[in-house]
């Protein structure tokens, strides 16, 4: 098993948008008359670091016992990674991308599920969530870092012909998928880790875990229950411009929280920064006033997909979406005249 010692793993993707307040987690909490301490497990997968912080479900359990309980969940993430991660050059996803324009390909259940979910959120968000934007990321230099200029309008138009989940066909009966246009490329970085966290949470609950926090990098967090004797897990949202500044705090209880931010990845061209979140309709990086989008809901796959989508949609369309889905809680930060404006949708502002 690929466990990591503390401080060993260097994140490939530096995400500094979410803080789990570890004073809630690392303090010894008195349960069953004794101090109850959580166990922290770190391991690399899907191009980032996954972290499990787990409280023992019963008195007298050793750290080794907790690690053994977590092993099936960790193995489930590794199994999912084999099929849907774009970091692996010869997995099912790589083979599907290579087959674009040449018919259908029988795929593994995991890949079929993430494609099915992606199409669902693509439809719900009117195309704002779109894991087929790979040709655009490649064109702009996010994948290969192969250019220092901006793509032309003609290049963008040509790349857009390869974008759109409507160009992805699924045959459920044959368990096959086809990318209908040569050069299409799917990338599930915006939803795959959420699916992995959801699966891990389900397995850990089946193993008897009642309290814990799971996260992949620091942009997505899944809570199992609450900390012992606490109302919820306290999560801080960092400023997109100053990682030392916390601009809001939320309590989550058996929920998932994801944040997309302009600070995550960007290119700089002629003194201007271009973020990695693209508008799939224009073929260009999102250029509205949104600088951070946080979503709280029941599953990580949904919070992952929607945090990206709302970043693209902006305030007004996000509000329209949340009227249809009132269980989705959203915190948007926009910038105007060098000032940050906060929008709370289906969510209360924390007390100052």
N, C-alpha and C positions, 0 to 999 in steps of 0.2 A: 504494500500500500504506500502511496506517495505522500505520507505525512511530512510536514515541514516543521523544523524547529523555529522558534520565535526569531524573527529578524532575518531569516535566510532568504525568503523569496522576494525578488524584486519585481514589482508589478510591471507588466508590459504596457498596461494602459493605466495611467495615473488619473484616478477619479477622486476628487476631494470635495464632493458635494454634500455628503451626509456624515453626521457624527452620531455614534451611539454613545450615550453618556455612560462611561464605564464605571462611574461611581455606583451606579445601580447594580452593575454586573459583578464588579470585583470585590465589593464588600462581602464579608461573611454575614449571612442572614440566618437568624436563629429559627430553625424549624426542627420539630421533633425533639426539642430541648438541646440540640447541638448546633454548632456553626455549620451552615451548609454553603459550600463553595462550588462555583461552577467550574466546568472543565472546558478549556479552549482547544479546539482542533483546527489546524490549518493545513490546506493542501492545494496544489495547483490544478486547475482545469479550465478549459475554454479560454485560454489566454489571460487568465487573471488568477487571483487567489480567493478561494472560498474559505470562509471561517464559520465554524459552529461554536457557539458558546452555550453550553448545556448544563442545566441544573440537574443533579441526581434526582430521579423520581422516588427514591426511597432511602431511608436511613442506612448508613453503613456501607454504601456503595463506594468502591475504589475507582480511581481514575481509569484503570484498565477496564473495569466493568462498563463505564460510560463509553469508552472508545469502542468496545465490542458491540454495544448497542447501536453506535453510529455507523459501524462498518457497512451494513447493507445500504444505507442512504448514500454513503460516499461512493460505493460501487455502482449505484444507480446513476449517479452523476457521470462517472467515468464511462458507463455504458452509453449514456445519451451523447456524451462528447464524441464517441467514436463515429456516430452517424450524422450529427448536425453541425459540428464545429468547423468553421472555415479555416482554422489553424492547422488542420490535418490534411495533407495533400492527396491522400488516396482513400478517403472515406466515401460513404454514400453520397454526401452532398457534393463533394468534388466530382464524382462520376456523373451526377445529375447535371452539374454546370457544364461539364465537358460535352454532354450529349445534347446541349441546346440546339434546336433546329433540326434534329435528326430523329424525331419520333419520341415514343414514350419509353420509360425505364421503370422496371419493377423496383420498389424501394422498401426499406425497412419501416416497421410500424412507427418508430420514433420520428423519422423524417416525414412520414406521411402526416403524423399528428401536428408537427410544428408548421407544416405547409398549410394544412387545413385551418389551424388557428390563425395563421397569418392572413389567409384570404378572408376570414371572418372579420378581423379587425380592419383590414383594408376596406372592406365594404362598409363597416360601421362608421369609419372615419372619413368616408368619401375620398379614399386614396391617400390620406395624410400619412398613415402607417404603411410603408411599402418596403419590404425586404429585398425587392428586385432592383434597388437603386445602385447596385454594384457597378454597372458600367459608368455611372456618373462619378462615383467615388474614384474609380480608376482613371477616368478622363481628367479629373481635377488634380490627381496626384496623391490622393490619400492612401492608396494601396502601395504603389510602387515608388512614390516619391521621385517620379521620373520627369518632372517638368518644373520650371520656375516662372512660367508665364501663365496667363489666364486662357482658358479654352475659348475659341471663337463661337459665335452664334451658330454657325453651321455645324461645328463639332458637337455642340450641345444638342441641337436638333437631331443629329444622327444617333447620338447616344440615347435620347429619349425614345427612339423606336424600339429599344431593347428593354424598356422599363414598363412595369404595370403587371399586377397580379392577375389581371384579366387575360394575360398571355400565358398563364400557367394553367394547365388542364390536369384534372384529377379523375382517375377512374377508380372508384372505391372498390368495385367488384374485383378488379384485377390487381388492386393495390399498386397502381402505377401512376407516374407523374410525367408530364411532358412540358418542356420549355419550348414554346412554339417558334421563337425567333433566334437565329444564330447569334451568339455573343451575349445572350442573357446570362445573368449571374445572380444567384440568391445568396444572401448573407443574413444569418439569423442572430447576429450580435445584439440586436435590439429586442430580442424576445427569448432566445435560447436559454440564457442564464436564469430567466424568470421561470421557465418550465422546469429547469433543473432544481431550483429552490423549492418549487411546489411539490415536486416528486419527493424530494428529501424530507420535507415537512410531513407529508402523508406517511412515509415510512417510519419516521421518528415517532410520530404519534402512535402508530401501530406497535412500536417497540416499547411503549409506555412512557415516553418523554412527555412531560406536561408543561415544561417551562424552558424556553431557550430562544436564542436569536441566531439566525442564519443570514449570511450576506456574501455576495460575490463582488469583489472590489468594494467600493463604498458608494455605489450609486443605487443599489437595490438591497432591501432588507426585508426579511420575513420573520415575523414573531410567532412563536409557539406559546400560546397562553400569555401570562404576565410573569414578571419576576415574583418570587415568593413574597407574599405580604405587601405587594405593590399594586397600584391601580393600572399600571401599564409600563411599557418601555419608552423612555424619554429619548426622542430623536431630534437632533439639532440639524437645521438646514444652513449650510454655510453660504456666505456671500459668493456670488460668481466671480467677484473681482478681488476678494481678500479672504484667503482660506483660514485666516485666524479669526475672522468675524462670523459670529452666528446671527443670522437675520430672523430666524423663527424656530420655535420648538413645538413638537407635537408628541402626544402620547398615543402609542398604538397598542392594541390588545388583540392578539391572534389575527393580525392583519399584515398586509404587505405595503411597503412604501418604496417608491422609485422616484429618482430625480434625474432630469436631463438638464444640462447646463452648457452655456457657451464656453465655460472654462475647461471642458473635457478634452477636446481635440480641435485643433485648428491649423490652417495654413496661413502664412503671411506672404502677400504679394504686393509689391510696390507700397509698402507701409500700411496696408489694410489687412485685417484679419478676416478669414473666411472659416466659419465653423463647419463641423463634420455632419451636421443635421441638414438634410436636403429637402427642398420642396419638390416632390416627385412630379409636379405638373410643370414647373418652370425649368427644372434641370439645374437649378442654382442653389447654393446654400441659403438657408432661411434668412431673410432680411426684414424681419419685423422688429418690434420693440421688446419682444420676449427674451429674457436672458436666463430664466430658470423656470422649470415646470416640475412640480412635485405632485404625485398622485398617490392616494391611499385607498386601497380596496382589498377585497378578500384574497385575491390570488396575485402572485408575482408576475405571472405571464400577462395578466391584464394591466397591472400597474406599469410594467416595462413598456408594453405597447402604447399605452395611453400617454405616458410622460413624453415620449417622442412625438406622438400625434398632436398633442396640445401645444407643444413647442411650435409645430408647423401651423396649426390652425389659428393661433392667436386667441385673444380674450373673448371676443364676441362669439365665435363659433364653438369655443370650448364651453361657454355658458349654455349654448343651445344643446350641445351634446349632453351635458349634465342634467338638463331638464328631463331628458328621456331616460337617463340612468342615474337617479338620485342617490344611489348608494356609492357612487364614485365621488371621492372628496379630492379637491384640487386646490393647490396653492401656486399661483402664478406670480412671477416677479418680472416687471417690465421696466424699461429705462426711458426716461424722457427728461431732456434738459439736464443731464448728468444727475438725475435723481431717480431712486428706485421706488416704484409704485407696486404695492402688494394687493393681489386680488384673492379673496377667499370664496370658494364655490363649494357649497354643501359642507362647509367647514368653518369652525369658529376660530377667531383670532385668539392666540394665547394671551394670557394676562402678562402685562409688562412687569 
